[in-house]
Amino acid sequence: MPQTPIYMDHHATTPVDERVLEAMLPYFHDRFGNAASRVHAHGQAARDAVEAARADVAGLIGARAEELIFTSGATESDNLAITGTARGRASEGKHIITVRTEHKAVLDTCSALEQEGWRVTRLGVDERGLIAPDAVANAVADDTVLVSVMLANNEVGVVQDLAAIGALTRSRGITFHCDAAQGLGYLPLSVAEMNIDLASIASHKMYGPKGVGALYIARSMQTRGLPLPLIHGGGHERGFRSGTLNVAGIVGFGAAASIMQLEGQPEAVRIAELRDALQSRLEESIDEVRVNSAGAPRHPGNLNVSFGYVDGAALLLRLCEIVSVSSGAACSSAQAGPSYVLEAMGVPRDWSSASVRFGLGRGSTLAEVEAVAEATVSVVSELRARSPLWAARKGGKPIDW
């Protein structure tokens, strides 16, 4: 039987922590009640579990429990936050600001609103993936009602200055949304200190189950009836998101958030050390290597590397025999062409097509890092040995590959 590849795609998803699974199991059978059933004991037990989990998830971002609603995941949360706010504030203005490197759940939602008459400004980034300090301020107009900027980029891990953006949006009365799916718990995020009005969260990015997420909605937003709901039918979750709650999933989400709040910071230090060790080994052993977002604040587990003079498809195919990695975001893996994130950063097409995203996580070890580094060095060397372009380059000939 073939050996299971090493897992280094933690930005796509994470394995459910055994402690999380243990917390969930009773809610599939023994405590199976509907949290909306307010009369009997089964419903009460489910509701109590949901509210305990709500407090745990809210605590991870410094929010009040009543400011958090549960959804099916960060994609739904992004859609609700952006579309619900835009429609709810349409009488005040129809201009939205976001960034070219945001997750597709944000970009595609903004594009859909453009078809309905909204104007969207997509900010550019520099070669590290960072937006300029004054970019948001310069883009703000009298009709701007919403700014959406993510916590950590899902492809290159770059972290934007949310505190500065939040100070600006608060001073101008603009709603500030943050897609916080990546890096939450490893990276500091305080919705109060950063003046964030809406924040999207995903359970499966923090060792919880798939199919459950949350949207933080500041009390000040809720008093204004914002965002407008997208799903109707029963008024669940304070009327913002109707539907029977996924109790077992929510319990797991709460357990995952609680663990992350306790262990996330020291875990981030350990993972960053492993990431840096992998980066150093690749840079020392392979010529023509480009670390994307090098020098920028990054997600501690993210290493996005481009390899010169290598066929990207062949590289990924060979590597995935040894290690589960990706060439970019899982949500975009079915789309042909170079990464839109790397393209926005100005990475040449030939380099971006041979990029690999290593995503380290809770289960990653030094032994795995060493094995992955060795395999990557070997695969790149083998592919280049068969490349006439690499041979020409080694021979000193000018190559525009």
C-alpha positions in Angstrom: 0.0 0.0 0.0 1.4 3.4 -0.9 2.5 5.6 2.0 0.2 8.4 2.9 1.7 11.8 1.8 2.7 14.3 4.4 0.0 16.9 4.9 1.1 20.5 4.3 -2.0 22.1 2.9 -3.4 23.5 6.2 -4.6 26.7 4.4 -7.1 24.6 2.5 -8.4 22.8 5.5 -7.2 21.3 8.8 -7.9 17.9 10.4 -10.4 17.8 13.2 -8.6 17.9 16.5 -9.4 14.7 18.5 -10.5 16.8 21.4 -13.0 18.6 19.1 -14.3 15.3 17.8 -14.8 14.0 21.3 -16.8 17.1 22.2 -19.0 16.7 19.1 -20.0 13.0 19.3 -22.8 13.2 22.0 -24.6 15.7 19.8 -25.1 13.3 17.0 -27.1 10.8 19.0 -27.7 11.4 22.8 -28.2 15.1 22.6 -29.7 15.4 19.2 -32.3 18.1 20.0 -33.1 21.1 17.9 -31.7 24.3 19.5 -34.8 26.2 18.3 -37.1 23.9 20.3 -37.7 25.9 23.4 -40.3 23.8 25.3 -38.6 20.5 26.1 -35.3 19.3 27.6 -33.8 18.0 24.4 -34.1 21.4 22.8 -32.8 23.1 25.9 -29.7 20.9 26.0 -28.9 21.7 22.4 -29.5 25.4 22.9 -27.3 25.5 26.0 -24.5 23.8 24.0 -24.9 26.3 21.1 -24.7 29.3 23.5 -21.6 27.9 25.2 -19.9 27.5 21.8 -21.0 31.0 20.8 -19.2 32.5 23.8 -16.1 30.4 23.1 -15.9 31.6 19.4 -16.7 35.2 20.3 -13.9 35.1 23.0 -11.3 34.3 20.3 -11.9 37.7 18.7 -12.7 39.7 21.8 -16.4 40.0 21.0 -19.6 39.6 23.0 -21.4 36.3 22.5 -24.6 38.1 21.3 -22.5 39.7 18.5 -21.9 36.3 16.9 -24.2 34.4 14.6 -23.5 31.0 13.1 -23.4 30.2 9.4 -22.4 27.4 7.1 -18.9 28.8 6.7 -16.8 31.8 5.9 -18.0 32.0 2.3 -21.6 32.4 3.5 -20.4 34.9 6.1 -18.6 36.9 3.5 -21.7 37.0 1.3 -24.0 38.0 4.1 -21.6 40.7 5.4 -21.0 42.3 2.0 -24.3 41.9 0.2 -26.4 42.5 3.4 -24.5 45.6 4.3 -24.4 47.0 0.8 -28.2 46.6 0.3 -28.9 47.9 3.8 -26.9 51.0 3.2 -27.8 51.6 -0.4 -29.6 54.8 0.3 -26.3 56.2 1.8 -24.0 55.2 -1.1 -23.1 52.4 -3.4 -19.4 52.3 -3.3 -17.3 49.4 -1.9 -13.6 49.2 -1.4 -11.7 45.9 -1.3 -8.3 44.4 -2.4 -7.4 42.6 -5.6 -5.9 39.7 -3.5 -9.0 39.0 -1.4 -10.5 35.5 -1.3 -12.9 34.7 -4.1 -15.8 34.7 -1.7 -15.2 38.5 -1.3 -14.3 39.3 -4.9 -17.1 37.4 -6.5 -19.6 38.8 -4.1 -18.4 42.3 -5.0 -18.6 41.5 -8.7 -22.2 40.3 -8.3 -23.0 43.6 -6.6 -21.5 45.5 -9.5 -24.1 43.8 -11.7 -26.7 45.3 -9.5 -25.3 48.9 -9.8 -22.7 49.1 -7.0 -19.3 50.6 -7.8 -16.3 48.6 -6.5 -12.7 49.8 -6.1 -10.2 46.9 -6.0 -6.9 48.2 -4.5 -3.6 47.0 -5.9 -0.8 45.6 -3.8 3.0 45.9 -3.9 5.5 43.0 -4.7 5.1 41.7 -1.1 1.3 41.7 -1.3 0.7 44.7 0.9 -1.6 47.6 0.1 0.0 51.0 0.5 -0.6 52.7 3.8 -2.7 55.5 2.2 -4.4 53.3 -0.4 -7.7 53.0 1.5 -7.8 56.7 2.4 -7.2 57.7 -1.2 -9.9 55.4 -2.4 -12.6 56.6 0.0 -15.4 58.7 -1.6 -18.5 60.4 -0.3 -20.6 57.4 -1.2 -18.3 54.7 0.2 -20.3 52.5 2.6 -18.1 49.4 3.0 -14.4 48.3 3.1 -13.5 44.6 3.1 -9.9 43.6 3.8 -8.8 40.1 5.0 -6.7 39.1 8.0 -4.2 36.8 6.3 -4.1 36.0 2.6 -4.9 32.4 1.9 -2.2 32.0 -0.8 0.8 34.0 0.3 -0.1 34.6 4.0 0.5 38.3 4.0 -1.1 40.3 6.9 -2.5 43.8 6.3 -2.6 46.6 8.8 -6.1 46.2 9.9 -5.8 48.6 12.9 -4.9 51.5 10.6 -7.8 50.6 8.2 -10.2 50.3 11.1 -9.3 53.7 12.5 -9.9 55.3 9.1 -13.3 53.6 8.5 -14.5 54.3 12.0 -13.7 58.0 11.6 -15.6 58.2 8.3 -18.6 56.1 9.3 -17.8 53.3 6.9 -18.5 49.7 7.7 -15.4 47.6 8.0 -15.6 43.9 7.1 -12.7 41.4 7.6 -12.5 37.9 6.2 -10.7 36.4 9.2 -10.8 32.7 8.0 -7.0 32.3 7.7 -4.7 32.6 10.6 -7.3 33.3 13.3 -5.8 32.3 16.6 -2.3 32.3 15.3 -2.5 36.0 14.5 -3.9 38.6 16.9 -7.3 39.9 16.1 -9.4 42.2 18.4 -12.5 43.4 16.7 -12.8 46.2 19.3 -9.2 47.4 19.1 -9.2 47.3 15.3 -12.7 48.9 14.9 -13.9 45.9 12.8 -17.7 45.9 12.3 -18.1 42.5 10.6 -15.7 39.5 10.7 -16.1 36.2 8.9 -14.8 33.0 10.6 -14.5 29.4 9.4 -14.4 26.4 11.8 -12.4 24.0 9.5 -9.4 26.4 9.3 -8.8 26.0 13.0 -9.1 22.2 13.5 -12.9 22.2 13.7 -15.5 20.5 11.4 -16.4 21.7 7.9 -19.8 23.1 7.2 -19.9 25.6 10.0 -18.7 29.2 10.4 -19.7 32.4 12.0 -20.1 36.1 11.3 -19.3 38.7 14.0 -21.8 41.6 13.8 -21.0 44.5 16.1 -23.8 45.6 18.3 -23.8 49.0 16.6 -24.6 47.2 13.3 -27.3 45.1 14.8 -29.1 48.1 16.3 -29.3 49.5 12.7 -30.7 46.2 11.4 -27.5 45.5 9.4 -26.6 43.4 7.5 -29.9 42.6 5.8 -30.5 38.8 5.9 -30.0 36.7 2.8 -31.7 33.6 4.1 -35.2 33.8 5.4 -37.5 31.4 7.2 -38.0 31.4 10.9 -35.9 34.3 12.2 -33.1 32.2 13.7 -29.9 33.8 14.8 -31.5 37.1 15.8 -33.1 37.2 12.4 -29.8 37.5 10.5 -29.6 33.9 9.3 -32.6 31.5 9.4 -32.2 27.8 9.4 -31.9 24.9 11.8 -28.6 25.1 13.5 -25.9 22.5 13.0 -25.6 21.8 16.8 -22.8 19.1 16.6 -20.8 21.3 14.2 -21.2 24.4 16.4 -20.1 22.5 19.5 -17.0 21.4 17.6 -16.4 24.9 16.4 -16.6 26.2 20.0 -14.2 23.5 21.2 -11.8 24.3 18.4 -11.9 28.1 19.2 -11.4 27.4 22.9 -8.3 25.3 22.2 -7.0 27.9 19.8 -7.4 30.6 22.3 -5.3 28.7 24.8 -2.7 27.2 22.5 -2.7 29.3 19.4 0.1 31.8 20.3 2.7 29.2 21.4 1.7 27.0 18.5 2.2 29.9 16.1 5.8 30.4 17.3 6.6 26.7 16.8 5.0 26.6 13.3 6.9 29.7 12.3 10.2 28.1 13.3 9.4 25.1 11.2 8.3 27.3 8.2 11.5 29.3 8.4 13.5 26.1 8.6 11.8 24.8 5.4 12.4 28.2 3.7 16.1 28.2 4.6 16.7 24.7 3.4 15.0 25.4 0.0 16.9 28.7 -0.5 20.2 27.1 0.4 19.8 24.1 -1.8 18.0 25.3 -4.9 19.0 28.1 -7.3 16.4 30.4 -8.8 13.9 30.3 -5.9 11.5 33.1 -5.1 9.7 33.4 -1.7 6.5 35.2 -2.4 5.7 37.9 0.3 9.2 37.6 1.8 9.8 40.5 4.1 6.1 41.1 4.8 4.2 40.1 8.0 2.9 36.6 7.2 0.8 33.8 8.5 3.3 31.7 10.6 2.5 28.5 8.7 2.6 29.9 5.2 5.4 29.5 2.7 4.6 30.3 -0.9 7.6 29.6 -3.2 8.2 29.9 -6.9 10.8 27.8 -8.7 12.5 29.1 -11.8 12.9 27.0 -14.9 10.5 24.3 -13.7 7.2 23.1 -15.3 4.6 23.9 -12.6 2.2 21.1 -13.4 4.9 18.5 -13.4 6.4 19.9 -10.2 3.1 19.7 -8.3 2.2 16.3 -9.7 5.6 14.9 -8.5 5.5 16.6 -5.1 2.0 15.4 -4.3 3.3 11.8 -4.3 5.3 12.8 -1.2 3.5 15.8 0.3 0.0 17.2 0.0 0.5 20.8 -1.1 -1.2 23.1 -3.6 -0.3 25.8 -6.2 -2.7 28.3 -4.6 -6.2 28.6 -3.1 -8.3 25.4 -2.9 -11.3 27.5 -4.1 -9.5 28.4 -7.3 -7.8 25.0 -8.0 -10.3 24.2 -10.8 -9.5 27.4 -12.7 -6.8 27.3 -15.3 -4.1 30.0 -15.5 -1.8 31.7 -13.0 -2.7 32.7 -9.5 -4.5 36.0 -9.5 -2.9 36.8 -6.2 0.7 36.4 -7.5 -0.4 38.2 -10.7 -1.5 41.2 -8.5 1.9 41.1 -6.8 3.6 41.4 -10.1 5.1 37.9 -10.1 6.0 37.1 -13.7 3.8 34.4 -15.3 6.5 31.8 -15.7 7.4 32.1 -12.0 3.8 32.1 -10.7 3.0 29.0 -12.8 5.7 27.1 -10.9 4.6 28.2 -7.4 3.9 25.9 -4.5 2.1 26.8 -1.3 3.3 24.9 1.7 0.9 25.2 4.6 2.2 24.0 8.0 0.0 23.4 10.9 -0.6 21.8 14.3 0.6 18.3 13.3 3.7 19.4 11.4 7.0 18.2 12.7 10.7 18.9 12.1 11.1 15.4 10.6 8.3 16.2 8.1 9.9 19.5 7.2 13.2 17.8 6.5 11.5 15.1 4.4 9.6 17.6 2.4 12.7 19.8 1.9 14.7 16.8 0.7 11.9 15.7 -1.7 11.4 19.2 -3.1 15.2 19.6 -3.8 15.2 16.2 -5.5 12.1 16.8 -7.6 13.3 20.3 -8.8 16.7 18.9 -9.6 15.2 16.0 -11.6 12.9 18.3 -13.6 15.6 20.8 -14.4 18.0 18.0 -15.5 15.5 17.3 -18.3 15.0 21.0 -19.2 16.8 22.5 -22.2 16.0 26.0 -20.8 17.8 25.1 -17.6 20.7 23.7 -19.5 21.0 26.9 -21.5 20.7 29.0 -18.4 23.5 27.0 -16.7 25.6 27.5 -19.9 25.3 31.2 -19.5 23.0 31.9 -22.4 20.4 34.6 -21.9 17.0 33.0 -21.5 13.5 34.6 -21.6 11.7 31.6 -20.2 
